[in-house]
Amino acid sequence: MKVRIKVWRQKNANTPGGFQTYQSPELNPNMSFLEMLDVVNEELTVRGEDPIAFDHDCREGICGTCSLLINGKAHGPHRGVATCQTYMRSFADGQEILIEPFRARAFPLVKDLVVERKAFDRIMHAGGFISVRTGGTPDANTIPVPKETADLAMDAAQCIGCGACVAACKNASAMLFVSAKAAQLNLLPQGQPEKDRRVLAMVAQMDAEGFGGCSVTGSCEAVCPKEISLDFIAKLNRDYAMALLKGEPKKPKTGGA
């Protein structure tokens, strides 16, 4: 099979960009979308042209690096899979495929299809961790956690931070990401002592990064490759409201008398 790809090309954030169209060579329908881009880039390189820049790493749907808009949808036509798990058999022979980077103010463009998502890292640095002593693995195993709670925490922990939720949201909201990352810790006993501080800090950082507000359209859940539930956004809203009512929690003493 062969396809025609219409790709966004842009040297950097300060240079105007635009779409360029390329005809692919003969493709195996069972190759992944990223393998197709590899093949196209090989031809561009042979012709002395600049290859298409795109992000990728694990190519197993684990890292969330392969973030692309394919025909206007984050990660492509299928639900519950990342770009690297999208295969060329999903497209028709001779079809034109539109490929764009994720577009959001908080995700500045680096080059072509590559955007910078360090905003997510800064949100995690603000509160997406446990700093209190929790002991070793044997100690953790002695704390009883209801299976329903443990399963829910694991559901939240599946978030790979790809940013599809932001790209799909009309407001470029990061609420699905933030709610999942907060919930995976807040649901467990080890995360309870810093629960209020965590929620306030992560939401404050999310706002500072320039993400938009959540209007609960459900577009984020629809494109999430790990199918993170909107229920986590509802939980974050409840936790945030309770933290505000309690007031700013005091930071624990780290030493001294």
C-alpha positions in Angstrom: 0.0 0.0 0.0 0.9 3.6 -0.4 -0.4 6.7 1.3 0.0 10.5 0.9 1.0 12.3 4.1 0.4 16.0 4.7 2.7 17.0 7.5 3.2 20.1 9.5 6.8 21.4 8.9 8.2 24.2 11.0 11.9 24.8 11.7 11.3 26.3 15.2 8.8 28.3 17.2 10.0 31.6 15.8 9.8 30.5 12.1 6.5 30.3 10.2 5.3 26.8 9.4 3.1 25.1 7.0 1.9 21.8 5.6 4.0 19.8 3.1 2.8 16.8 1.2 4.8 13.6 0.6 4.1 10.4 -1.2 5.2 7.3 0.7 7.0 4.4 -0.9 5.4 1.0 -0.8 4.4 0.1 2.7 3.6 -3.0 4.6 0.0 -2.6 6.1 1.2 -4.2 9.3 3.9 -1.6 10.0 3.2 1.0 12.7 2.6 4.6 12.0 6.0 5.6 13.3 7.7 3.0 11.1 5.9 4.6 8.2 7.4 7.9 9.2 10.8 6.2 9.4 10.5 5.0 5.8 9.5 8.4 4.6 12.4 10.0 6.4 14.8 7.5 4.8 13.7 8.7 1.4 13.9 12.3 2.4 17.4 11.8 3.7 18.5 10.0 0.5 17.2 13.0 -1.5 19.2 15.4 0.8 16.0 16.9 2.4 15.5 17.5 6.1 13.7 14.5 7.7 10.5 15.0 9.5 11.1 15.6 13.2 8.9 13.6 15.6 9.1 12.3 19.1 9.3 8.6 20.0 10.9 6.3 22.5 9.5 3.0 23.7 7.2 2.4 20.7 5.2 0.1 23.0 2.5 2.5 24.2 4.2 3.0 27.6 6.1 6.3 27.6 3.6 8.7 25.9 6.3 10.3 23.8 4.8 9.6 20.4 2.2 12.4 20.6 0.7 13.3 17.2 -2.6 14.6 15.8 -3.6 12.2 13.0 -6.4 13.4 10.9 -7.4 15.8 13.6 -7.5 13.2 16.4 -4.8 12.8 19.1 -3.0 9.4 18.5 -5.1 8.5 15.6 -8.4 6.8 14.7 -8.5 4.1 17.4 -9.5 4.4 21.1 -7.2 3.3 23.8 -3.9 3.2 21.9 -1.0 5.6 21.4 0.4 6.7 18.1 3.1 4.0 18.1 0.3 1.3 18.4 -1.5 2.6 15.4 -0.9 0.5 12.3 -1.0 1.4 8.6 -3.8 -1.2 8.1 -6.0 1.4 9.8 -5.8 3.5 6.7 -6.9 2.9 3.1 -4.5 2.5 0.2 -3.9 5.9 -1.4 -5.5 7.8 1.5 -4.2 11.3 2.4 -3.2 11.5 6.1 -3.0 14.8 7.9 -0.3 14.9 10.6 0.1 17.7 13.1 1.8 18.4 16.4 -0.2 18.7 19.6 -1.3 22.4 19.8 -1.5 24.2 23.1 0.1 27.3 24.5 1.6 25.3 27.4 3.2 22.9 24.8 5.5 25.2 22.8 6.7 23.8 19.4 10.3 22.7 19.1 10.4 21.5 15.5 7.9 20.0 13.0 5.9 17.5 15.1 7.9 17.9 18.3 6.5 20.0 21.2 8.0 20.6 24.7 5.9 19.1 27.5 8.1 20.2 30.4 5.0 21.9 31.9 3.9 18.4 32.9 7.2 17.8 34.6 6.8 21.1 36.6 3.4 20.1 37.7 4.8 16.8 39.0 7.6 18.6 40.7 5.0 20.8 42.5 3.3 17.9 44.2 3.2 14.7 42.4 5.3 12.8 44.9 5.4 11.5 48.5 8.1 13.1 50.7 7.1 11.6 54.1 8.8 8.4 55.3 6.8 5.3 54.2 9.4 2.7 55.0 10.5 -0.1 52.7 8.5 -2.6 50.7 7.8 -4.9 53.7 6.4 -2.0 55.7 4.1 -0.9 52.8 2.8 -4.5 52.5 1.7 -4.4 56.2 -0.7 -1.5 55.5 -4.1 -2.9 54.5 -5.5 -1.3 51.4 -9.0 -2.3 50.1 -8.8 -4.0 46.7 -11.3 -1.5 45.2 -9.1 1.4 46.3 -5.9 -0.3 45.1 -7.4 -1.0 41.7 -8.6 2.6 41.4 -5.2 3.9 42.3 -3.7 1.7 39.6 -6.2 2.9 37.1 -5.0 6.5 37.8 -1.3 5.4 37.7 -1.7 4.2 34.1 -1.5 7.8 32.9 1.6 8.1 30.7 1.6 11.9 30.5 1.3 12.0 26.7 -0.7 15.2 26.6 -3.5 13.9 24.4 -6.1 15.2 26.9 -4.7 18.7 26.4 -4.5 18.5 22.6 -8.1 17.3 22.4 -9.6 19.8 24.9 -11.0 23.0 23.4 -9.6 24.9 26.4 -6.3 23.0 26.4 -7.0 21.8 29.9 -4.7 19.5 31.8 -7.2 18.4 34.4 -7.3 14.7 33.3 -3.5 14.5 33.7 -3.4 16.3 37.0 -6.4 14.5 38.5 -4.9 11.1 37.6 -1.4 12.0 39.0 -2.9 13.3 42.2 -5.4 10.4 42.6 -2.7 7.7 42.3 -1.2 9.1 45.5 -4.2 10.5 47.3 -6.1 7.3 47.2 -3.4 5.3 49.1 -2.6 5.6 52.8 1.0 6.6 52.1 -0.3 9.7 50.2 -2.8 10.9 52.7 -0.6 13.1 54.9 0.2 15.4 52.0 -3.1 15.1 50.2 -4.3 18.7 50.7 -0.9 20.3 50.0 -0.4 18.1 46.9 -3.8 19.0 45.3 -3.3 22.8 46.0 0.2 22.8 44.7 -0.4 20.8 41.5 -3.5 22.8 40.6 -1.7 26.1 41.2 1.2 25.0 39.0 -1.2 23.8 36.3 -2.8 27.3 36.2 0.6 29.0 36.2 1.7 26.9 33.2 -1.2 28.4 31.1 -3.5 25.4 30.7 -7.1 26.3 30.3 -10.1 25.5 32.5 -12.0 22.2 32.4 -15.5 22.3 31.0 -16.0 18.5 31.2 -16.8 17.9 27.5 -15.3 14.4 27.8 -13.0 14.9 24.8 -10.0 14.2 27.0 -11.3 10.8 28.1 -12.2 9.9 24.5 -8.6 10.2 23.2 -6.7 9.1 26.3 -4.6 6.0 25.2 -5.0 4.6 28.7 -8.7 5.5 28.9 -8.4 7.5 32.2 -11.9 8.2 33.5 -13.5 11.6 34.0 -14.3 10.4 37.5 -10.8 11.4 38.5 -11.5 15.0 37.6 -14.6 14.9 39.8 -12.4 13.5 42.6 -9.8 16.3 42.1 -12.5 18.9 42.3 -13.8 17.5 45.6 -10.3 17.2 47.0 -9.4 20.7 45.9 -12.6 22.2 47.5 -11.9 20.4 50.8 -8.3 21.6 50.8 -9.4 25.2 50.3 -11.9 24.9 53.1 -9.3 23.5 55.5 -6.9 26.3 54.6 -3.2 26.1 53.6 -1.7 23.0 55.3 1.4 23.5 57.3 4.6 22.0 56.0 6.0 19.2 58.1 9.2 19.9 60.1 12.2 18.4 58.5 14.6 18.6 61.4 15.6 20.5 64.5 13.7 20.9 67.7 
